[in-house]
């Protein structure tokens, strides 16, 4: 059974709402045959990454960059997973108070280095996520999970 690994840093109610919408989409009843594993960024391991077939990442934008927790995740898994995970699909979402540009740039840089293939449109939100933003998060989770089910 294919596995979707969701790695997230969820320190605020806004990030929590986005995370819950992503998980809801990834675990929608109509998507069958995909195991969804959730890991906080500080506890996700290279083994988790190697055991998964696709990835969904979530982070706040902190001080113009991805969270330190997601950066720590990438630092821990980059070299152990570099050769074995090339071409795997991923997607991500970012929440910021007013600007997410640096966080997006950082995630794009690391995932390009890993050779991962973006399989869904990135969801970025500044301020409180509205209904449309949460629907985009749901779609992100559903899209990545459904792509693994094919």
Secondary structure, DSSP 8 states (H G I E B T S, - for coil): -EEEEEEE---SHHHHHHHHHHHHHHT-TTS-SEEEEEEETTT--HHHHHH-SEEEEEEEEETTEE-HHHHHHHHHHHHHHTTTSTT-EEEEEEEESS--HHHHHHHHHHHHHHT-EE-S--EEEESS--HHHHHHHHHHHHHHHHHHH-
